[in-house]
């Protein structure tokens, strides 16, 4: 049996009284025109998921967050149902309630807009895996180990 590659990524949802901060993606070639996590990206070699989250929040939103300021929402394993290695993913989803600085678009070529959305009024045009996670966040207090795209999957831990 051969092993496959797994693509790791970290996602961060900043939270405020207004809801979660989402970005409207553009010109990335992936999920353009969709509202997605305010900050997200691949974990780089030698980097932990939390350090990737710190880096992505700084790069994409221009705010500073300490590694210990994140609350883990869940870990999501997902696939599109194929054997394509790039579609075998493990992703860490974090929430953050405290940061330094004012969130602002740092990569205007990739982000058309930032907007706060209440968890019970999310936009319809979201990546399905991110909606799956935010639905979990809205409905559960505990950390989840979730899956998406697998036959006979069990949702939650």
Secondary structure, 3 states (H helix, E strand, C coil): CCCCCCEEEEEEEEEECCEEEEEEECCCCCCCCCEEECEEEECCCCCCHHHHHHHHHHHHHCCECCHHHEEEEEEEEECCCCCCHHHCEEEEEEEECCCECCCCCCCCCCEEEEEEECCCCCCCCECHHHHHHHHHHHHCCCCEEEEECCCCCCCCC
